[in-house]
Amino acid sequence: MNERNALGLALTRRHFFSLGARGIGAAALSSLLAADTGRPATPHYAAKARRVIFLHQSGGPSQIDLFDPKPKLKAMFGTELPGSVRMGQRITGMTSGQSSLPIAPSVFRFAQHGKSGAWLSELLPHTAKIVDDIAIVKTMNTDAINHDPAITFIHSGSQQPGRPSLGSWVSYGLGSENENLPAFVVLISTSNTPINDQPLFSRLWGAGFLPSSYQGIRFRSGADPVLYLRDPDGISRETRRMMLDGIEKLNAMRYRDFGDPEIETRIAQFEMAYRMQASVPELMDLSREPESTFRLYGESARKPGSYAANCLLARRLAERGVRFIQLYHRGWDQHGNLPSHLPMQTRGTDQASAALVLDLKQRGLLDDTLVVWGGEFGRTVYCQGRLTESNYGRDHHPRNFTWWLAGGGIKPGTVLGETDDFSYNIVADPVHVHDMQATILHCLGIDHTRLTYKFQGRYFRLTDIHGEVVKKIVS
């Protein structure tokens, strides 16, 4: 047999078996989807956490005004940041044109709290009450200096768009625990300051090159939490079921012909949407929550779309087995007027963040829920714009910033890392973004080096070729 005929026969044989397998798969697809219980895949090792609630503080909270006190700076007000501290490190175009980089000490008071003796600003009285339940990491650092690449880096492990998001990787690795809700849900809260200008693109919760079934689903406040979920007027539940059954048959025929896995995803999404028509209204209805819940989270929890309401929804999603709950809250980008805007921001977030931890704890959910709080970078010690004794702004600072974590797999009452006297450089225990991503996966029982996906001939992972588990904060 010549080479050309052999190749043709091989292609014909391959095509025949491919079509046969697809036909069997399509015939069984409907029953498989119906029988799917959403049971997650086995993790690489025993997991401490079963789910994640990520409270992303978009804009970059000022670590020097919240978590990292530097009292010696009071005597250095208005003086130039020493070159020996900056060491030629890059700064943004927003301050590179300034004639000076004057030091701006924080105007806020700090005190130690809890058995750990953690230092916290007066702006965080509620977080101060849970310091022995959380691990504070003061030495986070990132490669990005501007918002979009920095947020993209936090949530996908790459500054360039197109990679799967953290929630998508977790959904891909562990699956879902609730067949009536998505494994990955996104909540975006309304800002409580005049600053609300940071765009949040849907690719931040996208699946990238993973199958689209692993992308996040955004839940909105208002009458339609999930767009296009509600049936139009005149369409009954029975009619919708009949329509879906017909569409499923057509999609199964299409899958038999082409074998495109996205067709399977489409079928599964139609079925999920049908089930969500019943599960989502019950989830979003807070009317049955007791008054004690609103006292815990604050009165703003009654306002749909507020940060407090979304923290409460995050707890309800966790109760229902949603694997990854991503909350975004904007308003932390204080390039100016920080002394007036930052207190507004913390008044809208501090109580609810602490309440979420306390609520999970009293319900027995904190032990297997990982809560993560943090932004994409920190703020500079030097002032952006005009400096006065009562007013200043701060630019982006990727060299060090603060996150805190609580719950499954985290050692409570821990304070990790030290920065220099200017909160500018790390002097002990640096934690890179990839290290934190590896640690989050570790708490879920996932080895970050083994959770991979082959795309365009290369095996990709969330942490790329980097990342080490931060062992000092894991239990």
N, C-alpha and C positions, 0 to 999 in steps of 0.2 A: 504494500500500500504506500503510495507516495505521500509526502508530507502534507500537501494541500488537501487530499482526500481525508487523511487522518484528522486534520484540524476541523474539517467540515463535519465529520462524524462525531467528534468530541463535542462540538458546539451543539449539534442536534441532540445528542444524548443528554447533555447538560440542560438544554432548554426543556426537553421532555420531563426530566425529573424535577426541574424547577417548577414547571407548571403543575405537575402532579402534587408536589408538596404544598404549593400555594392553594390548590383546590381543596386539599384536606384541611389546611389551616383556615381557609375562609369558611368552610362548612362548620368547623368547630368553634370559630371565633365568637359567635353570638353566645353559645353556652358557656365558653370560658369567661367572657366578660360578665355574664350573669352570675357565675359561680365565684368570681373573684372576691375574696374577703378583704383585700387590701393588706394582707399580712406582710410585714416588712421582711426583707432578705436578712439572712444571718449576718451580723457584723463580724469583723476580723477577730475581735476578742470581746470579753465581757464589757458591756457599756455601762457607764454611770448615768448618762443622760439618754433619754428617749426622744427628746424634742428640744428645739432652740427657739428662744424669743430674742431677737436682735433689735435693740432700741438704738437705731442709728441717729445720732445728733448731727444733722447735716449743716455744714458751714464751718465747723472747727471750734469746739468749746475752748475757752481760754484756761489752760491748765494752771497758769500762774495766778489767776484770780479765783480758782476753785479748789485745786488739789495740791498745789506745789508752792507753798509759801517761801518767800525769799526776803526776810526782814532786813537784811543788810542793804537792800536796795533803797531804803528810805533815805539814807545819807547820800545816795548817788543820784537823786532826782535831777533829771535834765542833763546829766553828763553824757558824754559820748560812749556808746558801746565800744569797749576796748577791741582793737584789732586782734589781740591774742585770743579773744573769745570767739569772734566771728571766724577767724582763720580763712578768710576769703570765700566762705561758703556762699552759694548763690542766694539771692533774695528776689522777690517778685518785681515786676516792672512797676508796680504801684508805689514802691518805696525806693527803688534803685536810683530815682532821680532826685531824692531828697538831699539837701546839702548836709544833713546830719542824721544820725540815728540815736536820738536822745532816749535815755532810760526812763521808763514809766513804771514806777512802783505801783503795786496794787493798792487801791483805796479801801479794800475790804479787809475785815479782821478775820483771823484764823484761830482755831482752837483744836486741841486734841480730843479725840472721842474714843469710847469703847476700850476694851481690854487691849486692843492692838495699838492704841495711842495714835491712830491715824489723824493727820492734820486735815481739816476741812474748813472751807470758807463759811462765813456767816450766811452766805446765800444758799447753803445746802443743809438746813436744819433737819429735814426729814431723812436725807441720806445719812446724816450723822447718827441717826437712831438704828441704822442697819449695818454699821461698819463691821460689826463682828459676824455678819452673815455674808460679807462680800470679800473679794480679793481685789485690791486696787493695784493696778500696774501703771507706774508713773513714767515708764521709759519706753513706751511705744514709739516707733519711728517708721517712716515711710520713704519711698523713693520719689514721690510726686509732691509738687509744691502748689498746684492749682486744683480747683475743686473737682472738675469733671474727671481728669485722669486719676486723682486721688481717691474719689469715691469708687470709680471703676476698679481701681487696684484693690481696694478693701473688699469689694464684693465679687471679684472674679479672679484675683491673683495676677492681673495684667493691667497695665495702663491703657492698652489699646482695646477698643471695643471688639466684641465678637466671641469672647470666651464665655463658657457657662458661668452663671452666678453661683455663689456659695449655696444658696437654697436649692438650686437645681442639682448641684453635685450631691447634696444630702438626700434629696428626693430620689435621685438616680441610685445612690448607694443603699438606701434603706427602705424605699417605698413608702407606702401610706399605712396608717393605722385606722383610717375611717373611709369607708367606701362612699360616703355621702358628702364628703368635703374634699377639696384639693389637699395634696400633701404640703403645698407651699402657698401661703397666703401673704399678701402685701397690704399694709395699711399706711396711708399717708395722712398725717394730721395737719390741721390748720395752724398757722403760726400765731403766736400771741405777742409778737413784736412788729414794728414797722418793717423789719427785714424779712422778706419772704421771696427773695429773687433768685434763689439757687434752683436751676432746673433739675428735675429728677426724671431721667429718661427710662422708658419701659425696658430697655436693654439691661438695666441694672438688676432686673429680676428675670431676664431672659434665659433661655436654655442654651444659647450659642449653638454649637455643633452637636449637642445632645439632642435626642428626639424631643420634639416640642411638647410632649406630654409632661415634661419635667419643668416647664417654665412656671413662674409664679402667677397667681391669679389675684388681681387687685380687687379688694372690697372697698367700696365707697360708702360715704355717709349719705343719707337721704332715702328716697322711696325705692330706688333701684341700686342696691349695694353691688350687684354684678350686672354690668350692662347686657342688655338683650336676653336676660334670663326669664323675665316675665312673659307669659303668653299674651298675645294681642287680644283685645276685646272680641268676644264671640268664639274664641278657641277654648274648648273644654279640655280637661285633663285627658279624657279618653281620646279625643281627637289628636292631641299632641302625641300620645302613645302610638296611635295608628300611623301618624306621619313618620315618627322616628323608626318604627319597624320597617316601613317602606324604604326610607333613606338607608337604613342599615343593609337591606338586601342589595340595593344599588351599589353601595360602597363595597360590599363583599364581592360583588361581581367585578368591580374595578380592581380590587386587590388581587383577585384570581388572575386577572390579565396582566397586571404590572408588578405586583409584589412590593409596592411602595409601603414602607412601614408607617409613613405619615398618614396613610389611609386608615390603618389600625388606630392611630392616635385620634383621627377625626371621629371614628366610631365611638371610641372610649369617651371622648369629650362630649359628644351628644348625650351619651348615657349619663355621664356625670352631671351635666347641666339639668337633665330631667330630674335626677335625685336631689340636686341642689334647690330646685323649686320648692321643695318641702323643708329641707334642712336649713337653708340660709335665713328665711324669715324668723324661724325660732331662735337661731343664733343671735341675730341682730336685735331681738326684742329684749330690752333691758328692764322692762316694766316689772318683772318678777324678782329682780334683785332687791334684797332688803335695804332698808335705810342705812344700816351699818356699813354696807358696801360703799355708798356714796359719801358717808362720813370718812371712810378710809381713803378713798381716791380723791375726794374733794368734790365740791358742787359742780365744777366744770365737767365732771364725768357724765352729767345729764345732757350735755350738749353734743350731739352727734358730730363726729369729725374732730373733736378736740383731742389733745394728747392724752388727757385722762380717760376719755371715753375709749380711745383706741387701746390704752393699756388694759382697761377692763375687758375689752373684746379679745385682747391677746390671751388673757387668762381663760376666757370662755372657749377660745379656739384650742388652747392647750388641754383643757378638760375633755374636749371632743376628739383628741388624738391627732390634731394637725401637726405634722412633723416639723415644719419650719415656718415661723411667724416673723415676718420682717416689717418693722415699723420705722417709718422715716419721719423725722421732725425737723423742719427748717427753722432758721432764725438765729443761728449762732455765729454769723459772719460779721463780727463787730469791728469793721475797719475804722469806725468813728463812734463817738458817743457811747463807749462801752460802759462807763459807770451808770448810765441811765437805762440802757437797753439790756444789759446782762441780768440785772435783777428782775426785769419783766419776764425774761426767758426762764429763769429758774423758778419764779413763782408759778409758771405754767407747767413745769415739768418735774420739779423735785419731789413733790408730794406723791404724784402718781407713780413715778419710778420706784420709790421706796414702797409704796402701797402694793405694787405688783409683787415684789419680793415677799412682803409680809403675807399677802393673800395666798400666794402659792404655798408658802410655808405652813400656814394654818390649815390648809386643805390637804396637806400631805403630798403636794405636787412638786415642791422645790427640789426634793431629793433626786428626781429624775427629769427635771427641766433645767436647761442651761440658759441663764439670762445674761445677755451681753449689752453693755452700755458704752457708747463711745462715738467719736466723730472721725473724720478722715485725716485730720492733722490738728496741731495746736496753734497757739498764737505767740507772736514775738514779744520779747521783753522791751523792745524799743517801740516808740510811739510812731504810728502812721498819722501824718497830718500834724496839726497844731497841738502842742502839749501845754496843759495848764495843771494846776494842782488838783483840780476837781474833774478834769475831762481829758480823755485820751482815746485813741483807737489802737488796734494791734493788727499787724499783717499776718499772713499765713506762716506757720512754722512747722516744717516736717521733721525737724531733728529730734524732738521729743514732745509727747503729749500723753494724756492719761485716759485709760479705760478702766472700767470695773466689771467684774463678772461675779455671778452667784449661781448656786445650785449644783446640779449633777456633775460630779467630777472635779469640783473646784474646792480648794482648801480655804475655808472661811477665816476671816480675821487676818488675812495676809496683806502686807504692803510690800510691793516689790519695786526695786530700782531706786537709783539716786541720780539727780542731775546736779550740774554745777551751780554756783551762787547766782547765776543769771537765768536759770531754767532755760538754758540755750543748748547745752551739750550734755550727753549722758556720760556719767562717770562710773556707773555700776549696773549690771544686769540689763543690757539692752534687749528689747523684744521687737523684732521686725514684724511687719504685717504678715509675712509668710509664716513666721513662728506662731502667731496667734491663730491663723487659719489652721495650721497643723494641730494646735491645741484644741480648738473647737471640734475638729473631726475626731481627735483622740477621745474626748469626753463622750462622744457618740459611739465609741467602739470601732472607729475606722482608722486604719493606718493610712496616713495621707500619701505615702509612697506607693500604695497598692490600689488606691482608688483611681483608676485610669480609664481613658477612652481613646480608641484609635481613630484619628481623623487625618485624612490626607497623608497617610503613610507614617504618621508619628503618634506615639502614645502621649497624650496630654494628661495633666493632673492639675488640681486647683493651685498647688504650691509650686508648679513648674519643676525646677530642679533644686528648689531651696526648701527651707523650713525645718525647724526643730521644735519638738514639743517643749513647752515651758514647764519643766518638771517642778519648779519651785511653787507653782500655784495649783497643781493638780493633786487630788487626794489619792 
